Amino acid sequence: MERAVTDAVTDFGNVPKVVSVGKPPWSNTPHKGKLERLILQLGAGKGRFSEVEGIPRSIGCIGNNSFILRREPLSPERVMDLIREFGQLGGRELWLTNYDRVEYLTAIAARASELGIPEVYAVVRIEDLEMVNPVEGVRFIAELEYSRENFRKLEAHGWLHGGLVVARPHEVDELRSLRTSFPGEVYVDVLFPGSARRLGFNVLELRRILNPSTGEYNDCLAGTIAVTADGYALPCPLLRNYVVGDLREVGLGKVLRRKRLKRFWRLTKDKVPACSTCPFRYICHDCRALEYQATGEIDGLEYCPVALQNSRME
């Protein structure tokens, strides 16, 4: 998958491969309205951030969190059936997250690679990294909270494809000056406060994208389908209440034909009322899941400095 590095991340000069800041790595790639990636959660998860308390992160969609399962998880056989169908439908990127056992994560990743899925990503917590052995054809990503000690752990595992670095706003400047020899890709996941009034960083800087399809497709949601460990299909792993299908009952192909999913793929800024007249709308990435969590509305607008400034002037 080709990646475009935006102006927002070029000033991380000492960290060789910062691919994205505050948004998924595919936000800067053009979308064509077809299935591109499957984010498959393998368990309830044991990540630090929980569904109950709220998940204050944008790239939490590819990270490990803690969710409530409504029923028993899918069987390994059903998981592999979905992965096999994903490949048959032309999908390229498989993201495996939210595992309960690292052994299960590794086994599913290895089998997916054997099936010929072009890009298999397995996101593992840095606390579990010592239990992971490299697998041919699998791109392992270590998830860590920012600290110099954790970066040293990354550097000790040069075989890793990348690092998902969770940082607090005040740590972003320190990250910019960090010197590291880690050769893999780095995705910086900035924690958001509960309200825009407590923002301590330049949101527009982090949101800037270079996506030629953003006027037609959502730069984050387009081409993506997420599946919870218990089999519910979602437009995004963090949009837990927007079920678009039950994969215990139907296959991926049927879910892809549903208008409810297509609506999210095409949910551009032109269709968000408060964004539709903004001059920055085509270069601005935002996380609909974070906005929904803060406002209760899928087209909510909490974390926008332009809207916040306008409200202060009124």
KOLKOLBA-685783 format. One record per residue (C-alpha): residue number from 1; residue in one letter; x, y, z. Coordinates in Angstrom, 2 decimals. Each point is the difference from the previous one (the first is absolute). Layout:
<sites>
<site pos="NUM" code="a" x="X" y="Y" z="Z"/>
...
</sites>
This chain:
<sites>
<site pos="1" code="m" x="0.00" y="0.00" z="0.00"/>
<site pos="2" code="e" x="1.52" y="3.32" z="-1.06"/>
<site pos="3" code="r" x="0.05" y="2.66" z="2.67"/>
<site pos="4" code="a" x="0.20" y="3.76" z="-0.38"/>
<site pos="5" code="v" x="1.64" y="1.94" z="2.83"/>
<site pos="6" code="t" x="-1.67" y="3.39" z="0.50"/>
<site pos="7" code="d" x="1.45" y="3.32" z="1.09"/>
<site pos="8" code="a" x="-1.44" y="-0.72" z="3.44"/>
<site pos="9" code="v" x="2.51" y="-2.75" z="0.62"/>
<site pos="10" code="t" x="3.11" y="1.16" z="-1.84"/>
<site pos="11" code="d" x="1.24" y="1.90" z="3.04"/>
<site pos="12" code="f" x="0.57" y="-3.29" z="1.87"/>
<site pos="13" code="g" x="3.42" y="0.03" z="-1.61"/>
<site pos="14" code="n" x="1.79" y="-2.22" z="2.51"/>
<site pos="15" code="v" x="-2.60" y="-2.77" z="-0.18"/>
<site pos="16" code="p" x="0.68" y="-1.38" z="-3.48"/>
<site pos="17" code="k" x="-3.40" y="-1.32" z="-1.05"/>
<site pos="18" code="v" x="-2.83" y="1.89" z="1.65"/>
<site pos="19" code="v" x="-2.84" y="-0.97" z="-2.33"/>
<site pos="20" code="s" x="-2.98" y="1.59" z="1.70"/>
<site pos="21" code="v" x="-0.89" y="2.17" z="2.99"/>
<site pos="22" code="g" x="-3.47" y="-0.17" z="1.55"/>
<site pos="23" code="k" x="-1.51" y="-1.98" z="-2.88"/>
<site pos="24" code="p" x="0.25" y="-3.48" z="-1.56"/>
<site pos="25" code="p" x="2.81" y="-0.56" z="-2.51"/>
<site pos="26" code="w" x="-2.46" y="-0.45" z="-2.87"/>
<site pos="27" code="s" x="-1.50" y="3.49" z="0.42"/>
<site pos="28" code="n" x="2.41" y="1.38" z="-2.61"/>
<site pos="29" code="t" x="-0.72" y="-2.58" z="-2.70"/>
<site pos="30" code="p" x="-2.69" y="0.34" z="-2.68"/>
<site pos="31" code="h" x="-3.11" y="-2.16" z="0.39"/>
<site pos="32" code="k" x="-2.04" y="-1.52" z="-2.83"/>
<site pos="33" code="g" x="-3.22" y="-0.99" z="1.74"/>
<site pos="34" code="k" x="0.93" y="-3.67" z="0.26"/>
<site pos="35" code="l" x="1.00" y="-2.25" z="2.90"/>
<site pos="36" code="e" x="3.58" y="0.76" z="1.02"/>
<site pos="37" code="r" x="0.55" y="-1.14" z="3.58"/>
<site pos="38" code="l" x="-1.41" y="-2.20" z="2.72"/>
<site pos="39" code="i" x="0.66" y="0.89" z="3.63"/>
<site pos="40" code="l" x="-0.63" y="-3.21" z="1.90"/>
<site pos="41" code="q" x="-0.16" y="-0.02" z="3.79"/>
<site pos="42" code="l" x="0.90" y="-3.36" z="1.50"/>
<site pos="43" code="g" x="-1.19" y="0.46" z="3.59"/>
<site pos="44" code="a" x="-1.40" y="2.33" z="2.62"/>
<site pos="45" code="g" x="3.53" y="1.36" z="0.27"/>
<site pos="46" code="k" x="2.20" y="0.98" z="2.91"/>
<site pos="47" code="g" x="1.03" y="3.47" z="-1.11"/>
<site pos="48" code="r" x="0.18" y="2.87" z="2.43"/>
<site pos="49" code="f" x="-2.84" y="2.03" z="-1.58"/>
<site pos="50" code="s" x="-3.48" y="-1.36" z="0.49"/>
<site pos="51" code="e" x="-3.36" y="0.28" z="-1.68"/>
<site pos="52" code="v" x="-1.62" y="0.79" z="3.34"/>
<site pos="53" code="e" x="2.20" y="3.01" z="0.82"/>
<site pos="54" code="g" x="0.42" y="1.19" z="-3.58"/>
<site pos="55" code="i" x="2.93" y="-0.44" z="-2.35"/>
<site pos="56" code="p" x="1.77" y="3.39" z="-0.37"/>
<site pos="57" code="r" x="1.98" y="-0.94" z="-3.10"/>
<site pos="58" code="s" x="-0.42" y="0.29" z="-3.73"/>
<site pos="59" code="i" x="2.17" y="-2.91" z="-1.11"/>
<site pos="60" code="g" x="-1.65" y="-2.06" z="2.72"/>
<site pos="61" code="c" x="-1.70" y="-1.56" z="-3.01"/>
<site pos="62" code="i" x="3.17" y="-2.01" z="-0.70"/>
<site pos="63" code="g" x="1.07" y="-0.25" z="3.63"/>
<site pos="64" code="n" x="-0.80" y="-2.36" z="2.82"/>
<site pos="65" code="n" x="-2.79" y="1.15" z="2.30"/>
<site pos="66" code="s" x="-2.39" y="-1.59" z="2.47"/>
<site pos="67" code="f" x="-3.52" y="-0.68" z="-1.27"/>
<site pos="68" code="i" x="-3.18" y="-1.61" z="1.31"/>
<site pos="69" code="l" x="-1.03" y="-3.08" z="-1.97"/>
<site pos="70" code="r" x="-3.73" y="-0.57" z="-0.37"/>
<site pos="71" code="r" x="0.35" y="-3.73" z="-0.65"/>
<site pos="72" code="e" x="2.60" y="-2.72" z="-0.49"/>
<site pos="73" code="p" x="2.89" y="0.79" z="-2.34"/>
<site pos="74" code="l" x="0.08" y="-1.41" z="-3.50"/>
<site pos="75" code="s" x="1.63" y="-3.40" z="-0.33"/>
<site pos="76" code="p" x="3.46" y="-0.17" z="-1.59"/>
<site pos="77" code="e" x="-1.59" y="-1.81" z="-2.93"/>
<site pos="78" code="r" x="-2.46" y="2.85" z="-0.60"/>
<site pos="79" code="v" x="2.79" y="2.55" z="0.33"/>
<site pos="80" code="m" x="1.95" y="-1.78" z="-2.73"/>
<site pos="81" code="d" x="-3.11" y="-0.24" z="-2.19"/>
<site pos="82" code="l" x="-0.35" y="3.80" z="0.19"/>
<site pos="83" code="i" x="3.66" y="0.53" z="-0.82"/>
<site pos="84" code="r" x="-0.26" y="-2.38" z="-2.93"/>
<site pos="85" code="e" x="-3.09" y="1.83" z="-1.31"/>
<site pos="86" code="f" x="1.76" y="3.34" z="0.46"/>
<site pos="87" code="g" x="2.78" y="-1.19" z="-2.30"/>
<site pos="88" code="q" x="-2.46" y="-1.32" z="-2.57"/>
<site pos="89" code="l" x="-1.74" y="3.39" z="-0.05"/>
<site pos="90" code="g" x="3.27" y="1.71" z="-0.90"/>
<site pos="91" code="g" x="0.87" y="1.41" z="3.43"/>
<site pos="92" code="r" x="3.67" y="0.79" z="0.59"/>
<site pos="93" code="e" x="0.54" y="1.18" z="3.58"/>
<site pos="94" code="l" x="-0.86" y="-2.18" z="2.97"/>
<site pos="95" code="w" x="0.49" y="1.64" z="3.41"/>
<site pos="96" code="l" x="-0.14" y="-2.38" z="2.97"/>
<site pos="97" code="t" x="-0.55" y="1.66" z="3.37"/>
<site pos="98" code="n" x="-1.57" y="-0.33" z="3.44"/>
<site pos="99" code="y" x="1.25" y="-3.45" z="0.83"/>
<site pos="100" code="d" x="-0.37" y="-1.75" z="3.34"/>
<site pos="101" code="r" x="2.88" y="-2.42" z="-0.61"/>
<site pos="102" code="v" x="3.05" y="0.93" z="-2.04"/>
<site pos="103" code="e" x="0.30" y="-3.63" z="-1.16"/>
<site pos="104" code="y" x="-3.41" y="0.24" z="-1.67"/>
<site pos="105" code="l" x="0.94" y="3.28" z="-1.67"/>
<site pos="106" code="t" x="3.17" y="-1.51" z="-1.41"/>
<site pos="107" code="a" x="-1.72" y="-3.18" z="-1.19"/>
<site pos="108" code="i" x="-2.76" y="1.87" z="-1.84"/>
<site pos="109" code="a" x="2.53" y="2.39" z="-1.55"/>
<site pos="110" code="a" x="2.14" y="-2.89" z="-1.24"/>
<site pos="111" code="r" x="-2.98" y="-1.78" z="-1.55"/>
<site pos="112" code="a" x="-1.19" y="3.20" z="-1.67"/>
<site pos="113" code="s" x="3.42" y="0.44" z="-1.57"/>
<site pos="114" code="e" x="-0.07" y="-3.60" z="-1.23"/>
<site pos="115" code="l" x="-3.34" y="0.75" z="-1.70"/>
<site pos="116" code="g" x="1.74" y="2.70" z="-2.04"/>
<site pos="117" code="i" x="-1.47" y="3.15" z="1.56"/>
<site pos="118" code="p" x="2.35" y="2.67" z="-1.42"/>
<site pos="119" code="e" x="0.45" y="2.03" z="3.20"/>
<site pos="120" code="v" x="-0.49" y="-1.58" z="3.42"/>
<site pos="121" code="y" x="0.50" y="2.32" z="2.98"/>
<site pos="122" code="a" x="0.01" y="-1.32" z="3.57"/>
<site pos="123" code="v" x="-0.04" y="2.66" z="2.74"/>
<site pos="124" code="v" x="1.53" y="-1.26" z="3.24"/>
<site pos="125" code="r" x="0.40" y="1.82" z="3.32"/>
<site pos="126" code="i" x="3.61" y="0.69" z="0.85"/>
<site pos="127" code="e" x="-0.54" y="-1.85" z="3.30"/>
<site pos="128" code="d" x="-0.57" y="-3.18" z="-2.02"/>
<site pos="129" code="l" x="2.76" y="0.53" z="-2.54"/>
<site pos="130" code="e" x="2.40" y="-2.53" z="1.52"/>
<site pos="131" code="m" x="-2.58" y="-2.73" z="-0.66"/>
<site pos="132" code="v" x="-0.09" y="0.76" z="-3.73"/>
<site pos="133" code="n" x="2.26" y="-1.63" z="-2.57"/>
<site pos="134" code="p" x="0.24" y="1.46" z="-3.51"/>
<site pos="135" code="v" x="-2.26" y="-1.71" z="-2.55"/>
<site pos="136" code="e" x="0.72" y="0.18" z="-3.71"/>
<site pos="137" code="g" x="-2.57" y="2.12" z="-1.78"/>
<site pos="138" code="v" x="-1.32" y="1.65" z="3.18"/>
<site pos="139" code="r" x="0.66" y="3.66" z="0.80"/>
<site pos="140" code="f" x="0.12" y="0.27" z="3.77"/>
<site pos="141" code="i" x="-0.65" y="3.40" z="1.57"/>
<site pos="142" code="a" x="0.88" y="0.63" z="3.64"/>
<site pos="143" code="e" x="-2.41" y="2.23" z="1.91"/>
<site pos="144" code="l" x="1.52" y="2.09" z="2.77"/>
<site pos="145" code="e" x="-0.51" y="3.08" z="2.09"/>
<site pos="146" code="y" x="2.65" y="2.58" z="-0.75"/>
<site pos="147" code="s" x="3.15" y="-0.07" z="2.09"/>
<site pos="148" code="r" x="3.69" y="-0.14" z="-0.83"/>
<site pos="149" code="e" x="0.18" y="-3.38" z="1.72"/>
<site pos="150" code="n" x="-2.73" y="-1.40" z="-2.26"/>
<site pos="151" code="f" x="1.77" y="1.34" z="-3.07"/>
<site pos="152" code="r" x="3.13" y="-1.87" z="1.13"/>
<site pos="153" code="k" x="-2.12" y="-3.15" z="0.11"/>
<site pos="154" code="l" x="-1.12" y="0.69" z="-3.55"/>
<site pos="155" code="e" x="3.60" y="0.44" z="-1.13"/>
<site pos="156" code="a" x="0.82" y="-3.42" z="1.44"/>
<site pos="157" code="h" x="-2.51" y="-1.61" z="-2.37"/>
<site pos="158" code="g" x="1.14" y="1.15" z="-3.41"/>
<site pos="159" code="w" x="-2.14" y="-2.65" z="-1.70"/>
<site pos="160" code="l" x="-3.20" y="1.88" z="0.90"/>
<site pos="161" code="h" x="-1.84" y="1.63" z="-2.87"/>
<site pos="162" code="g" x="-1.07" y="2.94" z="2.11"/>
<site pos="163" code="g" x="-0.90" y="1.63" z="3.29"/>
<site pos="164" code="l" x="-3.35" y="1.48" z="1.06"/>
<site pos="165" code="v" x="1.06" y="2.69" z="2.46"/>
<site pos="166" code="v" x="-2.66" y="1.36" z="2.36"/>
<site pos="167" code="a" x="0.99" y="3.49" z="1.12"/>
<site pos="168" code="r" x="-1.52" y="2.67" z="2.20"/>
<site pos="169" code="p" x="-0.22" y="3.45" z="-1.61"/>
<site pos="170" code="h" x="2.92" y="1.43" z="2.00"/>
<site pos="171" code="e" x="2.20" y="-2.92" z="-1.11"/>
<site pos="172" code="v" x="-0.33" y="0.72" z="-3.71"/>
<site pos="173" code="d" x="2.71" y="2.68" z="0.07"/>
<site pos="174" code="e" x="2.34" y="-2.37" z="1.82"/>
<site pos="175" code="l" x="-0.74" y="-2.64" z="-2.63"/>
<site pos="176" code="r" x="1.03" y="2.46" z="-2.69"/>
<site pos="177" code="s" x="3.43" y="0.35" z="1.55"/>
<site pos="178" code="l" x="0.44" y="-3.71" z="0.77"/>
<site pos="179" code="r" x="2.93" y="-1.75" z="-1.62"/>
<site pos="180" code="t" x="-0.59" y="-3.67" z="-0.74"/>
<site pos="181" code="s" x="1.51" y="-2.69" z="-2.18"/>
<site pos="182" code="f" x="-3.26" y="-1.92" z="-0.30"/>
<site pos="183" code="p" x="-0.28" y="-0.79" z="-3.74"/>
<site pos="184" code="g" x="-3.73" y="-0.74" z="-0.19"/>
<site pos="185" code="e" x="-3.04" y="2.14" z="-0.68"/>
<site pos="186" code="v" x="-1.33" y="2.13" z="2.85"/>
<site pos="187" code="y" x="-3.65" y="1.02" z="0.52"/>
<site pos="188" code="v" x="-0.50" y="2.66" z="2.65"/>
<site pos="189" code="d" x="-3.32" y="-0.31" z="1.85"/>
<site pos="190" code="v" x="-0.70" y="3.21" z="1.92"/>
<site pos="191" code="l" x="-2.35" y="-0.24" z="3.00"/>
<site pos="192" code="f" x="-2.96" y="2.38" z="-0.17"/>
<site pos="193" code="p" x="-1.56" y="1.64" z="3.07"/>
<site pos="194" code="g" x="-3.71" y="-0.37" z="0.69"/>
<site pos="195" code="s" x="-0.70" y="3.47" z="-1.38"/>
<site pos="196" code="a" x="1.57" y="2.29" z="-2.59"/>
<site pos="197" code="r" x="0.24" y="2.65" z="2.68"/>
<site pos="198" code="r" x="2.84" y="-2.01" z="1.53"/>
<site pos="199" code="l" x="1.91" y="-0.55" z="-3.20"/>
<site pos="200" code="g" x="3.70" y="0.73" z="0.37"/>
<site pos="201" code="f" x="1.16" y="-0.44" z="-3.58"/>
<site pos="202" code="n" x="-0.65" y="1.23" z="-3.53"/>
<site pos="203" code="v" x="-2.79" y="-2.26" z="-1.24"/>
<site pos="204" code="l" x="0.11" y="1.27" z="-3.57"/>
<site pos="205" code="e" x="3.70" y="-0.82" z="-0.22"/>
<site pos="206" code="l" x="-0.66" y="-3.59" z="1.04"/>
<site pos="207" code="r" x="-3.01" y="-0.29" z="-2.28"/>
<site pos="208" code="r" x="1.66" y="1.15" z="-3.19"/>
<site pos="209" code="i" x="-0.23" y="-2.59" z="-2.79"/>
<site pos="210" code="l" x="0.95" y="-0.33" z="-3.65"/>
<site pos="211" code="n" x="-2.84" y="-2.13" z="-1.28"/>
<site pos="212" code="p" x="-1.27" y="0.64" z="-3.54"/>
<site pos="213" code="s" x="-3.16" y="-2.03" z="0.65"/>
<site pos="214" code="t" x="-1.11" y="1.79" z="3.16"/>
<site pos="215" code="g" x="-2.72" y="1.90" z="-1.88"/>
<site pos="216" code="e" x="-1.63" y="-3.26" z="-1.06"/>
<site pos="217" code="y" x="0.86" y="-2.49" z="2.75"/>
<site pos="218" code="n" x="0.68" y="0.27" z="3.71"/>
<site pos="219" code="d" x="3.80" y="0.03" z="0.38"/>
<site pos="220" code="c" x="-0.16" y="-2.33" z="3.01"/>
<site pos="221" code="l" x="-3.12" y="-2.17" z="-0.34"/>
<site pos="222" code="a" x="-0.07" y="-0.68" z="-3.76"/>
<site pos="223" code="g" x="0.87" y="-3.56" z="-0.93"/>
<site pos="224" code="t" x="0.08" y="-1.13" z="3.62"/>
<site pos="225" code="i" x="-2.10" y="-2.57" z="1.79"/>
<site pos="226" code="a" x="0.61" y="-0.95" z="3.62"/>
<site pos="227" code="v" x="-1.09" y="-3.19" z="1.72"/>
<site pos="228" code="t" x="-0.32" y="-0.34" z="3.75"/>
<site pos="229" code="a" x="1.17" y="-3.16" z="1.73"/>
<site pos="230" code="d" x="-3.62" y="-1.07" z="0.40"/>
<site pos="231" code="g" x="-0.80" y="0.43" z="-3.67"/>
<site pos="232" code="y" x="-1.63" y="3.40" z="-0.49"/>
<site pos="233" code="a" x="1.01" y="1.95" z="-3.11"/>
<site pos="234" code="l" x="0.66" y="3.71" z="0.55"/>
<site pos="235" code="p" x="1.17" y="2.90" z="-2.18"/>
<site pos="236" code="c" x="2.72" y="0.68" z="2.60"/>
<site pos="237" code="p" x="1.18" y="-2.00" z="3.04"/>
<site pos="238" code="l" x="-0.79" y="2.96" z="2.27"/>
<site pos="239" code="l" x="-3.54" y="0.56" z="-1.31"/>
<site pos="240" code="r" x="-1.34" y="-2.81" z="2.14"/>
<site pos="241" code="n" x="-3.68" y="0.91" z="-0.35"/>
<site pos="242" code="y" x="-0.03" y="0.15" z="-3.80"/>
<site pos="243" code="v" x="-0.46" y="-3.67" z="-0.88"/>
<site pos="244" code="v" x="-0.28" y="-0.55" z="-3.76"/>
<site pos="245" code="g" x="-0.27" y="-3.77" z="0.09"/>
<site pos="246" code="d" x="0.23" y="-3.19" z="2.04"/>
<site pos="247" code="l" x="2.76" y="-2.19" z="-1.36"/>
<site pos="248" code="r" x="-1.29" y="-3.02" z="1.86"/>
<site pos="249" code="e" x="-2.96" y="0.15" z="-2.37"/>
<site pos="250" code="v" x="1.37" y="1.39" z="-3.27"/>
<site pos="251" code="g" x="3.28" y="0.34" z="-1.84"/>
<site pos="252" code="l" x="2.13" y="3.05" z="-0.72"/>
<site pos="253" code="g" x="-1.29" y="0.23" z="-3.55"/>
<site pos="254" code="k" x="-3.56" y="0.57" z="1.15"/>
<site pos="255" code="v" x="1.03" y="2.61" z="2.58"/>
<site pos="256" code="l" x="1.93" y="1.92" z="-2.67"/>
<site pos="257" code="r" x="-3.21" y="0.46" z="-2.01"/>
<site pos="258" code="r" x="-1.83" y="1.69" z="2.87"/>
<site pos="259" code="k" x="-0.75" y="3.70" z="-0.36"/>
<site pos="260" code="r" x="0.71" y="0.54" z="3.70"/>
<site pos="261" code="l" x="3.67" y="-0.82" z="-0.58"/>
<site pos="262" code="k" x="0.27" y="1.89" z="-3.29"/>
<site pos="263" code="r" x="-1.37" y="3.10" z="1.74"/>
<site pos="264" code="f" x="3.02" y="0.04" z="2.28"/>
<site pos="265" code="w" x="2.46" y="-0.55" z="-2.83"/>
<site pos="266" code="r" x="-1.42" y="3.09" z="-1.71"/>
<site pos="267" code="l" x="-0.41" y="2.12" z="3.13"/>
<site pos="268" code="t" x="2.08" y="2.93" z="-1.23"/>
<site pos="269" code="k" x="0.35" y="3.44" z="1.53"/>
<site pos="270" code="d" x="-2.56" y="1.28" z="-2.51"/>
<site pos="271" code="k" x="-2.55" y="-2.18" z="1.79"/>
<site pos="272" code="v" x="0.87" y="1.20" z="3.49"/>
<site pos="273" code="p" x="-2.03" y="3.22" z="0.32"/>
<site pos="274" code="a" x="2.47" y="1.89" z="2.18"/>
<site pos="275" code="c" x="2.91" y="-0.94" z="-2.31"/>
<site pos="276" code="s" x="-1.68" y="0.50" z="-3.38"/>
<site pos="277" code="t" x="0.95" y="3.67" z="-0.38"/>
<site pos="278" code="c" x="3.41" y="-0.16" z="1.68"/>
<site pos="279" code="p" x="2.89" y="0.93" z="-2.33"/>
<site pos="280" code="f" x="2.21" y="-2.63" z="1.66"/>
<site pos="281" code="r" x="-2.41" y="-2.90" z="-0.42"/>
<site pos="282" code="y" x="1.90" y="-1.81" z="-2.77"/>
<site pos="283" code="i" x="3.32" y="-0.01" z="1.84"/>
<site pos="284" code="c" x="-1.39" y="-0.75" z="3.46"/>
<site pos="285" code="h" x="-0.16" y="-3.48" z="1.47"/>
<site pos="286" code="d" x="-2.26" y="-0.55" z="2.96"/>
<site pos="287" code="c" x="-1.05" y="-3.06" z="1.97"/>
<site pos="288" code="r" x="-3.75" y="-0.55" z="-0.12"/>
<site pos="289" code="a" x="0.29" y="-2.48" z="2.87"/>
<site pos="290" code="l" x="1.57" y="2.59" z="2.30"/>
<site pos="291" code="e" x="-2.60" y="2.55" z="-1.00"/>
<site pos="292" code="y" x="-2.81" y="-2.47" z="0.64"/>
<site pos="293" code="q" x="1.46" y="-0.87" z="3.39"/>
<site pos="294" code="a" x="0.15" y="3.69" z="0.96"/>
<site pos="295" code="t" x="-3.31" y="1.20" z="-1.44"/>
<site pos="296" code="g" x="-2.22" y="-3.04" z="-0.50"/>
<site pos="297" code="e" x="-0.39" y="0.96" z="-3.66"/>
<site pos="298" code="i" x="1.71" y="-1.63" z="-2.97"/>
<site pos="299" code="d" x="0.32" y="3.42" z="-1.64"/>
<site pos="300" code="g" x="1.00" y="1.71" z="3.25"/>
<site pos="301" code="l" x="2.69" y="2.66" z="0.08"/>
<site pos="302" code="e" x="1.72" y="0.22" z="3.37"/>
<site pos="303" code="y" x="3.70" y="-0.08" z="-0.93"/>
<site pos="304" code="c" x="0.09" y="2.76" z="-2.59"/>
<site pos="305" code="p" x="1.91" y="3.20" z="0.82"/>
<site pos="306" code="v" x="-1.80" y="1.89" z="-2.78"/>
<site pos="307" code="a" x="-3.43" y="-0.87" z="1.36"/>
<site pos="308" code="l" x="1.18" y="0.67" z="3.55"/>
<site pos="309" code="q" x="1.29" y="3.44" z="-0.95"/>
<site pos="310" code="n" x="-3.24" y="0.83" z="-1.82"/>
<site pos="311" code="s" x="-2.05" y="-1.01" z="3.03"/>
<site pos="312" code="r" x="2.07" y="2.32" z="2.21"/>
<site pos="313" code="m" x="-0.61" y="2.90" z="-2.36"/>
<site pos="314" code="e" x="-3.77" y="-0.50" z="-0.03"/>
</sites>
